[in-house]
Amino acid sequence: MYEETVRFYDAITSVIKDEAANITLEISPHPVLATSIRECYELTNQQQSAPLILSTLKGKENKQITLLTSLAQLTTSSHVW
């Protein structure tokens, strides 16, 4: 088995700087990375607007409603258009 240190901050800041990304869709059963992603934006992003961080699922909440709400936020966001 091979183990390597996860360089989460480096990976996220690289995406922020290289791609000018300000939208993140976390695909997971619970939004565990949203806070860390937001912190990375705060430390590296010079944009005035806050990033849009969406989740596909949230623990025991209704899965269909959570996903559809995130998709609605994505399609109506000024970050996209």
C-alpha positions in Angstrom: 0.0 0.0 0.0 1.3 3.4 -0.9 0.4 6.5 1.1 0.9 10.1 0.1 0.1 13.3 1.8 -3.1 15.0 0.5 -2.2 18.5 -0.6 -5.8 19.8 -0.5 -5.0 23.5 -0.1 -2.4 23.4 -2.9 -4.9 21.7 -5.2 -7.8 24.0 -4.5 -5.7 27.2 -4.8 -4.2 26.0 -8.0 -7.7 25.6 -9.5 -8.7 29.0 -8.1 -5.6 30.8 -9.6 -5.4 28.9 -12.9 -9.1 28.5 -13.8 -10.5 31.6 -12.1 -13.1 29.2 -10.7 -15.7 30.7 -8.3 -18.2 27.8 -8.3 -17.6 24.5 -6.6 -20.0 21.5 -6.6 -19.2 19.0 -3.9 -20.3 15.6 -4.9 -20.5 13.6 -1.7 -23.0 12.2 0.8 -22.3 15.1 3.2 -20.7 18.5 2.5 -17.5 18.0 4.5 -15.2 20.0 2.3 -17.3 23.2 1.9 -15.7 25.0 4.8 -12.2 24.1 3.8 -12.9 25.2 0.2 -14.3 28.5 1.4 -11.2 29.1 3.5 -9.0 28.4 0.5 -10.9 31.1 -1.5 -10.6 33.6 1.4 -6.9 33.1 1.6 -6.1 33.2 -2.1 -9.0 34.8 -4.0 -8.8 38.5 -4.8 -12.4 38.7 -6.2 -15.0 40.8 -4.5 -17.7 38.2 -4.8 -17.9 35.2 -2.5 -17.6 31.8 -4.2 -20.7 29.6 -4.8 -20.2 26.3 -3.0 -22.9 23.8 -3.6 -23.6 20.3 -2.3 -25.3 17.4 -3.9 -26.3 15.7 -0.7 -26.6 16.8 3.0 -26.7 14.0 5.5 -30.2 12.9 6.2 -32.0 15.7 4.3 -34.2 14.8 1.4 -31.7 13.9 -1.4 -33.9 15.0 -4.3 -34.7 18.4 -2.8 -31.0 19.0 -1.9 -29.8 18.2 -5.4 -32.5 20.1 -7.2 -32.0 23.1 -4.9 -28.3 23.1 -5.7 -29.0 22.8 -9.4 -31.5 25.7 -9.2 -28.9 27.8 -7.4 -26.3 27.0 -10.1 -28.5 27.8 -13.0 -29.8 31.1 -11.6 -26.4 32.3 -10.2 -24.7 35.4 -11.5 -21.5 33.4 -11.2 -22.5 31.4 -14.2 -24.0 34.1 -16.4 
